[in-house]
Amino acid sequence: MTYALIENEMVSNLIWLYEGNADDFPSAVPIGERSVMIGDHYADGVFTRDGEALLTPLEEAEHTICALDEMVVELEYQNVLLELGLLA
């Protein structure tokens, strides 16, 4: 599994580490499916880059679906207003 080595809340290196040896590297944090790079920030259990949280592909898809759902609701609302003649 890939781990990020953290120094002063910053990713200093990426290593592949057998999970059973993780205790040998106390600053190592598993990155899972996140696209973590050297220089990224790590605090409170969250990896960030340029102030944005680094998401897994699944989390990114869920975020996109949520945004699309919100857009659909807004469009349906606008269509109802159009049908009622309340929107020009």
URNOR-V48821 format. One record per residue. SS is DSSP state (H for helix, E for strand, L for the rest). Layout:
<<SS> <SS>>
This chain:
<<L> <E> <E> <E> <E> <E> <E> <L> <L> <E> <E> <E> <E> <E> <E> <E> <L> <L> <H> <H> <H> <H> <H> <H> <L> <L> <L> <E> <E> <E> <L> <L> <L> <L> <L> <L> <L> <L> <L> <L> <E> <E> <E> <L> <L> <E> <E> <E> <E> <L> <L> <E> <E> <L> <L> <L> <H> <H> <H> <H> <H> <H> <H> <H> <H> <H> <H> <H> <H> <H> <H> <H> <H> <H> <H> <H> <H> <H> <H> <H> <H> <H> <H> <L> <L> <L> <L> <L>>
